[in-house]
Amino acid sequence: MASKRPTLSVDVREERGSRATRRLRRSGLVPGVLYGATHDETVSFKVGDRDLRRVLIDGSALIDVEIGGEKSVPAILKDRQLHPVRDEVMHVDFLEVNLSEKIRAFVAIELEGGDEAPGVKEGGVLDHATREVEIEALPTDIPEQIVVDVSALEIGATLSLADVTAPEGVEFTHEPLDEITVASVVLPTKVEEPEIEAETEVVGEDGEAAEGEAAEGGDSGSSGDSGGGE
């Protein structure tokens, strides 16, 4: 199984400070840290943006991190910071793990069979309420994602985490499971259109009334001015 894990080769990062990290990013490198297990202290590293993207796109929950050509260590991605505008990774945190000890991690939930759900065919809308779930498992048992079949959902039906079968060796940490909604099929929201014609007529009537009042006001004003002239 170890041979199937992707390997990420990184270099120890001596650069510190925001100015130095900006220079790293401009040169195509991403700063990061590795901690846990055999590392008593956090190790700062830098890695090529393309190499990092390759590993992240692979989607593997467990990867081997090789620091400066030393022996690789198994690790999971704990956090990544993204640029608020550009689709760029600004920083990554990796946690070294012990393969014989269970850990907790978040795993994405993917839905399948939505187009085949009777409720969707009848005009309902599939609502993907929970997109990731926390699990507990050995690092080697952490799945890349958990696929949930929603092809049987009717309109008004709800699928909770209690209805989802966890992969072998995996336990959901949420309690109680039946309070976590994974997906449901709901009726589409009706948007009432404003009565434009009725509003236009009202505006027109007010406008005519206003014009009439203005005209009357103008006539009385004119007679007043004439009287004053006399």
GIDA-V89529 format. One record per pair of residues at least 4 apart in sequence whose C-alpha atoms are under 8 Angstrom apart, sorted by the first residue. I is the first residue (numbers start at 1). J is the second residue. Records with the same first field share a line. If there is no record, write none. Layout:
# GIDA-V89529
I: J, J
This chain:
# GIDA-V89529
1: 5
5: 60, 62, 63, 64
6: 55, 58, 60, 62, 63, 64
7: 55, 63, 64, 65, 66, 72
8: 51, 52, 55, 63, 64, 65, 66
9: 47, 65, 66, 67, 68, 69
10: 45, 46, 47, 48, 65, 66, 67, 68
11: 45, 46, 47, 67, 68
12: 43, 44, 45, 46, 67, 68
13: 31, 44, 45, 46
14: 44, 45
15: 20, 21
16: 20, 21
17: 21
18: 22
19: 23
20: 24
21: 25, 31
22: 26
23: 27
24: 28, 29, 30, 31
25: 29, 30, 31, 90
28: 48, 49
29: 46, 47, 48, 49
30: 46, 47, 48, 49, 89, 90, 91, 92
31: 44, 45, 46, 47, 90, 91, 92
32: 44, 45, 46, 47, 91, 92, 93, 94
33: 42, 43, 44, 45, 92, 93, 94
34: 42, 43, 44, 45, 93, 94, 95, 96
35: 39, 40, 41, 42, 43, 94, 95, 96
36: 40, 41, 42, 95, 96, 97
37: 96, 97, 98
38: 96
39: 43, 96
45: 67
47: 51, 52
48: 52
49: 53, 89
50: 54
51: 55
52: 56
53: 57
54: 58
55: 59, 60
56: 60
59: 144
60: 143, 144
61: 76, 77, 142, 143, 144
62: 74, 75, 76, 77, 139, 140, 142
63: 74, 75, 76
64: 72, 73, 74, 75
65: 72, 73, 74, 75
66: 70, 71, 72, 73
67: 71, 72
73: 96
74: 96, 97, 98, 99
75: 94, 95, 96, 97
76: 94, 95, 96, 97
77: 92, 93, 94, 95
78: 92, 93, 94, 95
79: 92, 93, 94
80: 89, 90, 91, 92, 93
81: 89, 90, 91, 92
82: 87, 88, 89, 90, 91
83: 87, 88, 89, 90
97: 101, 139
98: 139
99: 138, 139, 140
100: 138, 139
101: 138, 139
102: 136, 137, 138, 139
103: 136, 137, 138, 139
104: 134, 135, 136, 137
105: 134, 135, 136, 142
106: 132, 133, 134, 135
107: 132, 133, 134, 135, 143, 144, 145, 146
108: 131, 132, 133, 144, 145, 146
109: 130, 131, 132, 133, 145, 146, 147, 148
110: 131, 145, 146, 147, 148
111: 128, 147, 148, 149, 150
112: 147, 148, 149, 150, 151
113: 117, 149, 150, 151
114: 120, 126, 149, 150, 151
115: 120, 121, 151
116: 120, 121, 151, 152
117: 121, 150, 151, 152, 153, 154
118: 122, 151, 152, 153, 154, 155
119: 123, 124, 125, 153, 154, 155, 156, 185
120: 124, 125, 126, 154, 155, 185
122: 155
123: 187, 188
124: 155, 185, 186, 187, 188
125: 185, 186, 187, 188
126: 183, 184, 185, 186
127: 183, 184, 185, 186
128: 182, 183, 184
129: 181, 182, 183, 184
130: 180, 181, 182, 183
131: 182
133: 172
134: 172, 173, 174
135: 170, 171, 172, 173
136: 170, 171, 172, 173
137: 141, 142, 169, 170, 171
138: 142, 169, 170
141: 168, 169, 170
142: 170
143: 167
146: 166, 167
148: 164
150: 159, 183
153: 157, 158, 159, 184, 185
154: 185
155: 184, 185, 186, 187
156: 184, 185, 186, 187
157: 184, 185, 186
158: 181, 182, 183, 184, 185
159: 163, 181, 182, 183, 184
160: 164, 177, 178, 179, 180, 181, 182, 183
161: 177, 178, 179, 180, 181, 182
162: 177, 178, 180
163: 178
166: 170, 171, 172
167: 171
172: 177
174: 180
175: 179
176: 180
195: 199
196: 200
197: 201
198: 202
199: 203
200: 204
201: 205
202: 206
203: 207
204: 208
205: 209
206: 210
207: 211
208: 212
209: 213
210: 214
211: 215
212: 216
213: 217
214: 218
215: 219
216: 220
217: 221
218: 222
219: 223
220: 224
221: 225
222: 226
223: 227
224: 228
225: 229
226: 230
